[in-house]
Amino acid sequence: MRTTSHRTHGARRALAGALLAGLTLLTPAGTAVADGPPASASPAEDGAGPTEAGTTFRTATALDQGQTGTARASAGDYLYWVFPADAGQRPTVEATVKLPSSARSSTSTWQLDVYDGLRRRQACMYGHQTRKAAADAATVELSCVLRTVRSWSEPWASDPLPGSYYVRLTAVDLPAAGLGLPVGVEVKAVSEEQGGAHDVDGTLSEPLVPGVSVASAGETDAAQRVPSADGPEDGWASGWWTDRWLWTVGGGVLAALAAVFGYSLTRGRGRPAHVPHGG
């Protein structure tokens, strides 16, 4: 009986050590997702971007994540930029409209919209997508936090998918006296990695990046290519590896150890104690 007790105690100690090892294996993955910096916040990507903006989807200016795009425009214009977003990222778009003193004669309302590669308007989780500027306001700040980009979605759904995302900035409520007045604009797009908790089964065969050539009005021998954002440096969808694999493998290891521990207990209890024969 003492041998069985020692064996059970040893199995319990082994299981406790395995559980601690498994938790150590799983903990870094969760910490990396929670405390890691946004993917676009690296010094290599952060910096000044383009100094102009497009006026239509077809002339949108390409903008890398982490860059700040600037433009000088006239109040009432539609301004367009395009940036890439991959699966597992939650993009945030920020825009600042600088109103010179000559453009502060009356109130105005500005709006920031984001569209995916299929030109479907994406809803903002939170942020200030539309803001009204007072007559004496020098700047107007807008923001839009999108939902996490999914690697796959149902055809009828409007979930964000990997590909190009178009930013449109314009004044939606502007008096006639304010049309054409000069304004300055700054736009920036960044993303935060959400980790394997948002992974789904399935991937797109190709990201939603418009790349077909379309003929514009008056062109016969040439075609104008629809602008799109450059993809991530390591490729779209970031490969097959995600931290979801760590949780899957770790859970399997812990389940196997629990099965071994249970078997050792039942095996120890099933053996009858040795009873010496009397003389």
WOHUKA-V986093 format. One record per helix or strand of 2 or more residues. SS is the DSSP state (H for helix, E for strand). FROM is the first residue (numbers start at 1). LEN is the number of residues. If there is no record, write none. Layout:
{{SS/FROM/LEN} {SS/FROM/LEN}}
This chain:
{{H/2/34} {H/39/3} {E/47/2} {H/57/3} {E/61/2} {E/67/8} {E/79/7} {E/89/11} {H/101/3} {E/108/8} {E/130/4} {E/139/7} {E/163/12} {H/176/3} {E/182/12} {H/196/3} {E/213/2} {E/224/2} {H/236/3} {H/244/27}}
